[in-house]
């Protein structure tokens, strides 16, 4: 860990986390990257945590025209709505019914169409094929105790990633790519091992540091396919 990261993690992050948790206990609005969203308490707030804006910076260069896109764990709908605005046909899923309701309401306010489904990963998702799968996943090792905590905690043994890579392949079109926004705080070795067990090739097409923390996009493609070029 570099000195800047160590300083932020030891001295600054505890205060920021305290502020963030208090902030998201009330209904908020968020505007960025051409989006204007309402984010109620109980739904992951895309502006309080750095992963979403960094992911959107990466996605800004992607041609979404006529692509079929799946947003897994949509929260307020930010990734689904961003892709839809750029020409994609988008489906969003979330285990939290409040997140599903929020995404539908944000889509209605923005006058765009997103198919939004309440689903524990892919359990309630109808058969379909997607060109791109966008994920801002939970990656902390703890068992979620509430629906809201599913946005942060992936289980004591990171079962989220085990289920994700085991179940996603039937929903992938030829040459599809999965893009996850991740951090140096996640267990990248475990995630790539689970991906490879299920026939995926991992790579990192984009990374950036923010306040000393390394964020990166993990790309996963099926071994026999050629991935979509993010440029």
Secondary structure, 3 states (H helix, E strand, C coil): CCHHHHHHHHHHHHHHHHHHHHHCCCCEEEEECCEEEEECCCCCCCCCCHHHHHHHHHHCCCCCCCCEEEEECCCCCHHHHHHHHCCCEEEEEECCHHHHHHHHHHHHHHCCCCEEEECCCCCCCCCCCEEEEEECCCCECCCCCCCHHHHCECCCCCHHHHHHHHHCHHHEEEEEEEEEEEECCCCHHHHHHHHHHCCEEEEEEEEEEECCEEEEEEEEEECCCCCCCCC
